Amino acid sequence: MKIITWNVNWIRAVAKKWFKDFVKEQNPDILCIQEPKAFEDQFLKDKNLGEIEWYKYIWHSGERAGYAGTVIFYKKEIEIISKKNNFEEIEHFHTDWRFTEIEFSYKWKNIVLMNGYFPNGGTRADWTEMVSYKLDFYTHLQDYTRKLKAEWKEIIITWDFNICHTEIDIARPKQNQNSIWFLPIEREKIWAFINDWNVDVFRHFYPEQLDTYSWWSYRAGARGNNVWWRIDYFVVNKEFVDNLEDIEYMTDVMGSDHCPVKLILK
């Protein structure tokens, strides 16, 4: 099984380039999108998008135009147990429509796939401080995943985490010690989450690999010089690791300031 995750930073802009060609070429079983910045009806009406053959989907339930959001596309033959795009019981998940989820059956396992987009943590335009909100978000995610694991569910989390949790996940760690996405308090929080019986899949397979990033600034030729951050992850519960085959950061795929990440299950 192939699962691809991608923060497209506006799906309608990517669609004008070659989004459908990318999907057709890669043929993922599941495609998780962050920041489509579009409603479902806009997606269906867009001549460059429309329905993607062989896929069903679950779209975020947001109401704010042109902002954030998440969507999961999945092949029609996948055995879906449940799907969810409304998390009113957890305000941090529901606000800004940051979370979509499916539960599916694969090789006699019930897998909960969580597709999300973490708060940036930077100060908002109205000067609202957002770091504390971001840290609370991690606490809610940790509580939520503990609940699922207590129900004997396998979990796959694919998110734009908006944090580099180790120094080898960022090109210039010393210069960014006081930068949002790399603050010590943020890194402590993601370490606590990953160490709570979870695994950063890329570091599981490639613990020492350098110069692998997933987000580059549009400024100063950062992508051409491969200078920036790894903030897009796949995370699974430890018990599920033996079901994984490989992971790849598809750094040659353009169209967004993030690159897609591909996870292969055995």
MIDO-248699 format. One record per residue (C-alpha): residue number from 1; residue in one letter; chain; x, y, z. Coordinates in pm, whole numbers, plus 50000, padded with zeros to 5 digits. Example, Ala and Ser with C-alpha at 12.3 -4.5 7.8 and 13.67 -1.06 7.14 Angstrom:
2
k:1, r:A, c:A, px:51230, py:49550, pz:50780
k:2, r:S, c:A, px:51367, py:49894, pz:50714
# end
This chain:
266
k:1, r:M, c:A, px:50000, py:50000, pz:50000
k:2, r:K, c:A, px:50120, py:50347, pz:49910
k:3, r:I, c:A, px:50019, py:50656, pz:50109
k:4, r:I, c:A, px:50128, py:51004, pz:49999
k:5, r:T, c:A, px:50096, py:51319, pz:50202
k:6, r:W, c:A, px:50140, py:51671, pz:50062
k:7, r:N, c:A, px:50088, py:52023, pz:50186
k:8, r:V, c:A, px:49992, py:52177, pz:49852
k:9, r:N, c:A, px:49947, py:52533, pz:49986
k:10, r:W, c:A, px:49636, py:52588, pz:49769
k:11, r:I, c:A, px:49513, py:52292, pz:49568
k:12, r:R, c:A, px:49361, py:52496, pz:49287
k:13, r:A, c:A, px:49700, py:52654, pz:49208
k:14, r:V, c:A, px:49870, py:52312, pz:49204
k:15, r:A, c:A, px:49589, py:52178, pz:48986
k:16, r:K, c:A, px:49671, py:52431, pz:48715
k:17, r:K, c:A, px:50014, py:52276, pz:48689
k:18, r:W, c:A, px:49990, py:51897, pz:48691
k:19, r:F, c:A, px:49814, py:51770, pz:49002
k:20, r:K, c:A, px:49607, py:51510, pz:48818
k:21, r:D, c:A, px:49915, py:51392, pz:48629
k:22, r:F, c:A, px:50098, py:51351, pz:48959
k:23, r:V, c:A, px:49814, py:51143, pz:49104
k:24, r:K, c:A, px:49790, py:50931, pz:48790
k:25, r:E, c:A, px:50167, py:50871, pz:48779
k:26, r:Q, c:A, px:50208, py:50788, pz:49148
k:27, r:N, c:A, px:49877, py:50603, pz:49181
k:28, r:P, c:A, px:49864, py:50621, pz:49562
k:29, r:D, c:A, px:49612, py:50412, pz:49749
k:30, r:I, c:A, px:49559, py:50708, pz:49981
k:31, r:L, c:A, px:49647, py:51073, pz:49923
k:32, r:C, c:A, px:49643, py:51316, pz:50216
k:33, r:I, c:A, px:49635, py:51687, pz:50139
k:34, r:Q, c:A, px:49699, py:51976, pz:50376
k:35, r:E, c:A, px:49612, py:52339, pz:50308
k:36, r:P, c:A, px:49387, py:52289, pz:50005
k:37, r:K, c:A, px:49247, py:52635, pz:50089
k:38, r:A, c:A, px:48928, py:52546, pz:49905
k:39, r:F, c:A, px:48582, py:52416, pz:49975
k:40, r:E, c:A, px:48456, py:52087, pz:49841
k:41, r:D, c:A, px:48226, py:52253, pz:49587
k:42, r:Q, c:A, px:48515, py:52462, pz:49454
k:43, r:F, c:A, px:48713, py:52144, pz:49405
k:44, r:L, c:A, px:48431, py:51975, pz:49213
k:45, r:K, c:A, px:48369, py:52277, pz:48990
k:46, r:D, c:A, px:48736, py:52340, pz:48907
k:47, r:K, c:A, px:48799, py:52217, pz:48551
k:48, r:N, c:A, px:49156, py:52126, pz:48649
k:49, r:L, c:A, px:49036, py:51910, pz:48936
k:50, r:G, c:A, px:48684, py:51779, pz:48945
k:51, r:E, c:A, px:48642, py:51423, pz:49058
k:52, r:I, c:A, px:48961, py:51218, pz:49044
k:53, r:E, c:A, px:48896, py:50879, pz:48889
k:54, r:W, c:A, px:48908, py:50578, pz:49119
k:55, r:Y, c:A, px:48901, py:50788, pz:49436
k:56, r:K, c:A, px:48654, py:50882, pz:49701
k:57, r:Y, c:A, px:48740, py:51150, pz:49953
k:58, r:I, c:A, px:48659, py:51321, pz:50279
k:59, r:W, c:A, px:48691, py:51699, pz:50285
k:60, r:H, c:A, px:48731, py:51925, pz:50586
k:61, r:S, c:A, px:48410, py:52078, pz:50721
k:62, r:G, c:A, px:48536, py:52435, pz:50738
k:63, r:E, c:A, px:48351, py:52752, pz:50656
k:64, r:R, c:A, px:48635, py:53005, pz:50616
k:65, r:A, c:A, px:48717, py:53064, pz:50252
k:66, r:G, c:A, px:49074, py:53027, pz:50128
k:67, r:Y, c:A, px:49220, py:52906, pz:50455
k:68, r:A, c:A, px:49399, py:52591, pz:50574
k:69, r:G, c:A, px:49188, py:52275, pz:50561
k:70, r:T, c:A, px:49267, py:51907, pz:50496
k:71, r:V, c:A, px:49134, py:51634, pz:50265
k:72, r:I, c:A, px:49192, py:51261, pz:50225
k:73, r:F, c:A, px:49150, py:51086, pz:49889
k:74, r:Y, c:A, px:49128, py:50706, pz:49900
k:75, r:K, c:A, px:49074, py:50440, pz:49638
k:76, r:K, c:A, px:48721, py:50314, pz:49610
k:77, r:E, c:A, px:48818, py:49954, pz:49683
k:78, r:I, c:A, px:48967, py:50035, pz:50026
k:79, r:E, c:A, px:48750, py:49897, pz:50303
k:80, r:I, c:A, px:48655, py:50207, pz:50500
k:81, r:I, c:A, px:48526, py:50146, pz:50852
k:82, r:S, c:A, px:48461, py:50511, pz:50940
k:83, r:K, c:A, px:48556, py:50862, pz:50838
k:84, r:K, c:A, px:48545, py:51189, pz:51023
k:85, r:N, c:A, px:48583, py:51558, pz:50940
k:86, r:N, c:A, px:48406, py:51717, pz:51234
k:87, r:F, c:A, px:48582, py:51739, pz:51569
k:88, r:E, c:A, px:48363, py:51981, pz:51759
k:89, r:E, c:A, px:48439, py:51791, pz:52080
k:90, r:I, c:A, px:48805, py:51898, pz:52047
k:91, r:E, c:A, px:48810, py:52268, pz:51963
k:92, r:H, c:A, px:49177, py:52273, pz:51864
k:93, r:F, c:A, px:49113, py:52010, pz:51597
k:94, r:H, c:A, px:48795, py:52168, pz:51470
k:95, r:T, c:A, px:48910, py:52530, pz:51459
k:96, r:D, c:A, px:49053, py:52614, pz:51116
k:97, r:W, c:A, px:48949, py:52262, pz:50998
k:98, r:R, c:A, px:49288, py:52112, pz:51060
k:99, r:F, c:A, px:49195, py:51746, pz:51086
k:100, r:T, c:A, px:49040, py:51472, pz:50873
k:101, r:E, c:A, px:49046, py:51104, pz:50959
k:102, r:I, c:A, px:48961, py:50765, pz:50813
k:103, r:E, c:A, px:48965, py:50422, pz:50969
k:104, r:F, c:A, px:49021, py:50137, pz:50726
k:105, r:S, c:A, px:49095, py:49768, pz:50722
k:106, r:Y, c:A, px:49426, py:49644, pz:50583
k:107, r:K, c:A, px:49563, py:49292, pz:50624
k:108, r:W, c:A, px:49334, py:49216, pz:50916
k:109, r:K, c:A, px:49429, py:49535, pz:51097
k:110, r:N, c:A, px:49212, py:49835, pz:51179
k:111, r:I, c:A, px:49417, py:50143, pz:51096
k:112, r:V, c:A, px:49324, py:50499, pz:51188
k:113, r:L, c:A, px:49484, py:50747, pz:50948
k:114, r:M, c:A, px:49496, py:51104, pz:51078
k:115, r:N, c:A, px:49566, py:51382, pz:50829
k:116, r:G, c:A, px:49635, py:51717, pz:50989
k:117, r:Y, c:A, px:49783, py:52062, pz:50970
k:118, r:F, c:A, px:49934, py:52195, pz:51291
k:119, r:P, c:A, px:49908, py:52558, pz:51398
k:120, r:N, c:A, px:50204, py:52761, pz:51277
k:121, r:G, c:A, px:50267, py:52916, pz:51619
k:122, r:G, c:A, px:50353, py:53260, pz:51488
k:123, r:T, c:A, px:50174, py:53574, pz:51606
k:124, r:R, c:A, px:49855, py:53636, pz:51411
k:125, r:A, c:A, px:49772, py:53957, pz:51228
k:126, r:D, c:A, px:49568, py:54075, pz:51528
k:127, r:W, c:A, px:49876, py:54014, pz:51752
k:128, r:T, c:A, px:49726, py:53704, pz:51910
k:129, r:E, c:A, px:50008, py:53491, pz:52055
k:130, r:M, c:A, px:49978, py:53138, pz:51913
k:131, r:V, c:A, px:50269, py:52937, pz:52058
k:132, r:S, c:A, px:50068, py:52834, pz:52365
k:133, r:Y, c:A, px:49777, py:52735, pz:52140
k:134, r:K, c:A, px:50014, py:52523, pz:51932
k:135, r:L, c:A, px:50153, py:52349, pz:52243
k:136, r:D, c:A, px:49799, py:52279, pz:52365
k:137, r:F, c:A, px:49726, py:52129, pz:52023
k:138, r:Y, c:A, px:50004, py:51873, pz:52077
k:139, r:T, c:A, px:49862, py:51786, pz:52418
k:140, r:H, c:A, px:49521, py:51721, pz:52265
k:141, r:L, c:A, px:49678, py:51507, pz:51991
k:142, r:Q, c:A, px:49868, py:51302, pz:52246
k:143, r:D, c:A, px:49552, py:51243, pz:52450
k:144, r:Y, c:A, px:49357, py:51152, pz:52136
k:145, r:T, c:A, px:49615, py:50900, pz:52012
k:146, r:R, c:A, px:49640, py:50742, pz:52357
k:147, r:K, c:A, px:49266, py:50687, pz:52347
k:148, r:L, c:A, px:49288, py:50517, pz:52006
k:149, r:K, c:A, px:49575, py:50295, pz:52114
k:150, r:A, c:A, px:49379, py:50197, pz:52423
k:151, r:E, c:A, px:49114, py:50071, pz:52181
k:152, r:W, c:A, px:49382, py:49857, pz:52008
k:153, r:K, c:A, px:49381, py:50069, pz:51694
k:154, r:E, c:A, px:49691, py:50101, pz:51476
k:155, r:I, c:A, px:49762, py:50465, pz:51395
k:156, r:I, c:A, px:49925, py:50648, pz:51106
k:157, r:I, c:A, px:49963, py:51022, pz:51154
k:158, r:T, c:A, px:50055, py:51233, pz:50855
k:159, r:W, c:A, px:50078, py:51602, pz:50925
k:160, r:D, c:A, px:50248, py:51922, pz:50847
k:161, r:F, c:A, px:50380, py:51932, pz:51204
k:162, r:N, c:A, px:50529, py:52282, pz:51173
k:163, r:I, c:A, px:50819, py:52179, pz:51401
k:164, r:C, c:A, px:51170, py:52045, pz:51337
k:165, r:H, c:A, px:51239, py:51823, pz:51634
k:166, r:T, c:A, px:51609, py:51750, pz:51581
k:167, r:E, c:A, px:51902, py:51962, pz:51467
k:168, r:I, c:A, px:51959, py:51743, pz:51161
k:169, r:D, c:A, px:51607, py:51827, pz:51043
k:170, r:I, c:A, px:51699, py:52189, pz:50976
k:171, r:A, c:A, px:51973, py:52335, pz:50760
k:172, r:R, c:A, px:52086, py:52604, pz:51005
k:173, r:P, c:A, px:52000, py:52500, pz:51361
k:174, r:K, c:A, px:52219, py:52750, pz:51547
k:175, r:Q, c:A, px:52078, py:53049, pz:51358
k:176, r:N, c:A, px:51720, py:52934, pz:51428
k:177, r:Q, c:A, px:51730, py:52856, pz:51800
k:178, r:N, c:A, px:51482, py:53138, pz:51863
k:179, r:S, c:A, px:51269, py:53082, pz:51553
k:180, r:I, c:A, px:50913, py:52957, pz:51549
k:181, r:W, c:A, px:50912, py:52589, pz:51440
k:182, r:F, c:A, px:51241, py:52532, pz:51622
k:183, r:L, c:A, px:51189, py:52681, pz:51966
k:184, r:P, c:A, px:51314, py:52457, pz:52250
k:185, r:I, c:A, px:50967, py:52451, pz:52404
k:186, r:E, c:A, px:50819, py:52330, pz:52073
k:187, r:R, c:A, px:51084, py:52064, pz:52027
k:188, r:E, c:A, px:51028, py:51936, pz:52380
k:189, r:K, c:A, px:50661, py:51899, pz:52303
k:190, r:I, c:A, px:50708, py:51695, pz:51988
k:191, r:W, c:A, px:50972, py:51480, pz:52157
k:192, r:A, c:A, px:50721, py:51404, pz:52433
k:193, r:F, c:A, px:50465, py:51306, pz:52172
k:194, r:I, c:A, px:50699, py:51086, pz:51967
k:195, r:N, c:A, px:50842, py:50923, pz:52278
k:196, r:D, c:A, px:50490, py:50832, pz:52390
k:197, r:W, c:A, px:50521, py:50495, pz:52215
k:198, r:N, c:A, px:50525, py:50653, pz:51868
k:199, r:V, c:A, px:50783, py:50653, pz:51587
k:200, r:D, c:A, px:50898, py:50918, pz:51340
k:201, r:V, c:A, px:50905, py:50688, pz:51038
k:202, r:F, c:A, px:51178, py:50869, pz:50846
k:203, r:R, c:A, px:51418, py:50867, pz:51141
k:204, r:H, c:A, px:51334, py:50501, pz:51201
k:205, r:F, c:A, px:51462, py:50411, pz:50854
k:206, r:Y, c:A, px:51725, py:50685, pz:50818
k:207, r:P, c:A, px:51836, py:50791, pz:51168
k:208, r:E, c:A, px:52146, py:50984, pz:51059
k:209, r:Q, c:A, px:52054, py:51106, pz:50710
k:210, r:L, c:A, px:52129, py:51473, pz:50648
k:211, r:D, c:A, px:51996, py:51731, pz:50405
k:212, r:T, c:A, px:51646, py:51585, pz:50374
k:213, r:Y, c:A, px:51386, py:51859, pz:50402
k:214, r:S, c:A, px:51019, py:51905, pz:50318
k:215, r:W, c:A, px:50967, py:52282, pz:50322
k:216, r:W, c:A, px:51164, py:52563, pz:50162
k:217, r:S, c:A, px:51106, py:52935, pz:50166
k:218, r:Y, c:A, px:51022, py:53092, pz:49833
k:219, r:R, c:A, px:51286, py:53352, pz:49911
k:220, r:A, c:A, px:51660, py:53359, pz:49835
k:221, r:G, c:A, px:51668, py:53040, pz:49629
k:222, r:A, c:A, px:51626, py:52823, pz:49938
k:223, r:R, c:A, px:51500, py:52520, pz:49748
k:224, r:G, c:A, px:51769, py:52532, pz:49483
k:225, r:N, c:A, px:52029, py:52546, pz:49758
k:226, r:N, c:A, px:51844, py:52283, pz:49965
k:227, r:V, c:A, px:51841, py:52508, pz:50269
k:228, r:W, c:A, px:51549, py:52476, pz:50504
k:229, r:W, c:A, px:51336, py:52245, pz:50723
k:230, r:R, c:A, px:51186, py:51896, pz:50760
k:231, r:I, c:A, px:50844, py:51962, pz:50912
k:232, r:D, c:A, px:50621, py:51709, pz:50730
k:233, r:Y, c:A, px:50620, py:51364, pz:50890
k:234, r:F, c:A, px:50465, py:51024, pz:50903
k:235, r:V, c:A, px:50434, py:50901, pz:51262
k:236, r:V, c:A, px:50303, py:50557, pz:51363
k:237, r:N, c:A, px:50257, py:50367, pz:51686
k:238, r:K, c:A, px:50558, py:50149, pz:51769
k:239, r:E, c:A, px:50368, py:49825, pz:51733
k:240, r:F, c:A, px:50297, py:49908, pz:51367
k:241, r:V, c:A, px:50657, py:49964, pz:51258
k:242, r:D, c:A, px:50708, py:49609, pz:51130
k:243, r:N, c:A, px:50436, py:49674, pz:50872
k:244, r:L, c:A, px:50636, py:49951, pz:50706
k:245, r:E, c:A, px:50858, py:49904, pz:50402
k:246, r:D, c:A, px:51003, py:50249, pz:50326
k:247, r:I, c:A, px:50950, py:50625, pz:50318
k:248, r:E, c:A, px:51058, py:50884, pz:50063
k:249, r:Y, c:A, px:51068, py:51264, pz:50059
k:250, r:M, c:A, px:50983, py:51346, pz:49697
k:251, r:T, c:A, px:51199, py:51655, pz:49679
k:252, r:D, c:A, px:51195, py:51671, pz:49299
k:253, r:V, c:A, px:50818, py:51731, pz:49292
k:254, r:M, c:A, px:50743, py:52101, pz:49250
k:255, r:G, c:A, px:50420, py:52298, pz:49275
k:256, r:S, c:A, px:50424, py:52394, pz:49644
k:257, r:D, c:A, px:50671, py:52521, pz:49903
k:258, r:H, c:A, px:50640, py:52169, pz:50054
k:259, r:C, c:A, px:50729, py:51843, pz:49884
k:260, r:P, c:A, px:50516, py:51527, pz:49900
k:261, r:V, c:A, px:50616, py:51241, pz:50131
k:262, r:K, c:A, px:50551, py:50881, pz:50033
k:263, r:L, c:A, px:50501, py:50594, pz:50279
k:264, r:I, c:A, px:50502, py:50231, pz:50164
k:265, r:L, c:A, px:50337, py:49959, pz:50370
k:266, r:K, c:A, px:50429, py:49593, pz:50329
# end
